[in-house]
């Protein structure tokens, strides 16, 4: 018995001395007072500082059972010692004991006194769930770890770990929240007088048909679960829901006293199936999806819809990619079959990485809508341009977008058929400011500035809108 004890004592002493003075995890392993001692082990009496260093070295050299024992001694001396709980958590994790690792990590987080201790304890929690292949819970704990990340280097490490966990997880969740003061929350006309080019008609638009200022808030929740996953393909069950609420300004309430905020609220809910497949080792990625959904407007059911879509992303070298997509949707009105509409949409774009100059994109898009209701039948074509500088401007990362499109309603009428049909031309501009330095749990604030102007031969559809939207999005 003497020789094993001697070998064990030598190992402990070696662990205690090998890292002494090297400042390893200095914030958590700093010695309190020289006179402070911990319980004896194998006839040896070590100071708390020596025990901490020995426990850490035992973990690093793979002596996990010894590390757990040393951590236990630290806790006998002080049950609230976060470092002792952390050492035990690390030792249990390295031995594959996920439940025991979580138990110790929770205590380490409970008694943590610094950001380093909180961050590392949450990372152990994330790793223990990953060990059990519970990757969604693991991602949540990595988010928790980012709440107390003590340095930019550790934040980048946590981001890489989070992205790796997201790739492994079959379940993913995305939440978007934003609020936007706007000069036109209802999409109303910028003019009070209603005219139609080519017709001797003049009217006065109702207050609710004119632009009303106020604030809109929007939330979107997306859920996805991979029911099949392979090296070159993935099949995902998806759910998506949106909610929009509007609060009119006092000026708008005075202008349209018969209108309520709820009249402009909307929501939607859909479920669907999506399949992605890489065509060849370095070839394009194809996507196919099928979706069922329902939409509500003003608190009342508006329509149901079914949609199918196909998409393709074709890399052109390392810096350029072509994208294309087509979609078909059948929309069934809740009140009248005459308002049912079938739509076809398409888009074709290119994305180019310019290196230090940033990233540019261009997208052609369009589509048609066919219905028995001539007010709905239309043809649309447009162009959207985007630019994102490679480097932030101080603490802000910028993104810019310009767009223009034209819609033609050949059968549109206002008491009489509009000569040549209704023609709308719309110009849009937007700037997005992302504040990466204000990171909290991997989420950063985003400010969107947008402007839209439309011209039409039917004055009801001549609009001007300025909006500022504030929300949050994930950095990863």
CORQUIUR-V758344 format. One record per backbone hydrogen bond with DSSP energy under -0.5 kcal/mol. NH is the residue of the N-H (numbers start at 0). CO is the residue of the C=O. If there is no record, write none. Layout:
BEGIN
<<NH CO> <NH CO>>
END
This chain:
BEGIN
<<4 0> <5 1> <6 2> <7 3> <8 4> <9 5> <10 6> <11 7> <12 8> <13 9> <14 10> <15 11> <16 12> <17 13> <18 14> <19 16> <21 18> <25 22> <27 24> <28 24> <29 25> <35 32> <37 45> <40 43> <43 40> <45 43> <47 35> <50 46> <51 47> <52 48> <53 49> <54 50> <55 51> <56 52> <57 53> <58 54> <59 55> <60 56> <61 58> <62 57> <63 61> <66 62> <67 63> <68 64> <69 65> <70 66> <71 67> <72 68> <73 69> <74 70> <75 71> <76 72> <77 73> <80 77> <81 79> <84 80> <85 81> <86 82> <87 83> <88 84> <89 85> <90 86> <91 87> <92 88> <93 89> <94 90> <95 92> <96 91> <97 95> <100 96> <101 97> <102 98> <103 99> <104 100> <105 101> <106 102> <107 103> <108 104> <109 105> <110 106> <111 107> <117 113> <118 114> <119 115> <120 116> <121 117> <122 118> <123 119> <124 120> <125 121> <126 122> <127 123> <128 124> <129 125> <130 126> <131 127> <132 129> <133 128> <134 132> <137 133> <138 134> <139 135> <140 136> <141 137> <142 138> <143 139> <144 140> <145 141> <146 142> <146 143> <147 144> <148 145> <154 150> <155 151> <156 152> <157 153> <158 154> <159 155> <160 156> <161 157> <162 158> <163 159> <164 160> <165 161> <166 162> <167 163> <168 164> <171 223> <173 221> <175 219> <176 471> <177 217> <178 469> <179 215> <180 467> <181 213> <182 465> <184 211> <185 211> <186 183> <188 208> <189 461> <193 202> <194 192> <195 198> <195 200> <196 456> <198 195> <200 198> <202 193> <204 191> <204 202> <208 205> <209 205> <209 206> <210 188> <213 181> <214 246> <215 179> <216 244> <217 177> <218 242> <219 175> <220 240> <221 173> <222 238> <223 171> <224 236> <225 169> <226 224> <226 234> <227 234> <229 232> <233 275> <234 227> <235 273> <236 224> <237 235> <237 271> <238 222> <239 269> <240 220> <241 267> <242 218> <243 265> <244 216> <246 214> <248 212> <252 248> <253 249> <254 250> <255 251> <258 255> <262 259> <263 260> <264 261> <265 243> <266 295> <267 241> <268 293> <269 239> <270 291> <271 237> <272 289> <273 235> <274 287> <275 233> <276 285> <277 231> <278 276> <278 283> <279 277> <284 312> <285 276> <285 283> <286 310> <287 274> <288 308> <289 272> <290 306> <291 270> <292 304> <293 268> <294 302> <295 266> <296 299> <297 264> <299 296> <301 294> <302 294> <303 331> <304 292> <305 329> <306 290> <307 327> <308 288> <309 325> <310 286> <311 323> <312 284> <313 321> <314 312> <315 319> <319 315> <320 350> <321 313> <322 348> <323 311> <324 346> <325 309> <326 344> <327 307> <328 342> <329 305> <330 328> <330 340> <331 303> <332 330> <333 301> <338 335> <339 336> <340 330> <341 369> <342 328> <343 367> <344 326> <345 365> <346 324> <347 363> <348 322> <349 361> <350 320> <351 359> <352 318> <353 351> <353 357> <356 353> <357 354> <358 387> <359 351> <360 385> <361 349> <362 383> <363 347> <364 381> <365 345> <366 379> <367 343> <368 377> <369 341> <371 339> <372 337> <373 371> <375 372> <376 372> <377 368> <378 407> <379 366> <380 405> <381 364> <382 403> <383 362> <384 401> <385 360> <386 399> <387 358> <392 395> <393 391> <395 392> <396 433> <398 431> <399 386> <400 429> <401 384> <402 427> <403 382> <404 425> <405 380> <406 423> <407 378> <408 421> <409 407> <411 408> <413 415> <415 413> <417 411> <420 417> <421 408> <423 406> <424 454> <425 404> <426 452> <427 402> <428 450> <429 400> <430 448> <431 398> <432 446> <433 396> <433 431> <434 432> <434 444> <435 433> <436 394> <437 434> <438 435> <439 442> <440 145> <442 439> <443 472> <445 470> <446 432> <447 445> <447 468> <448 430> <449 466> <450 428> <451 464> <452 426> <453 462> <454 424> <456 422> <458 194> <458 456> <460 457> <461 458> <462 453> <462 460> <464 451> <466 449> <467 180> <468 447> <469 178> <470 445> <471 176> <472 443> <474 441>>
END
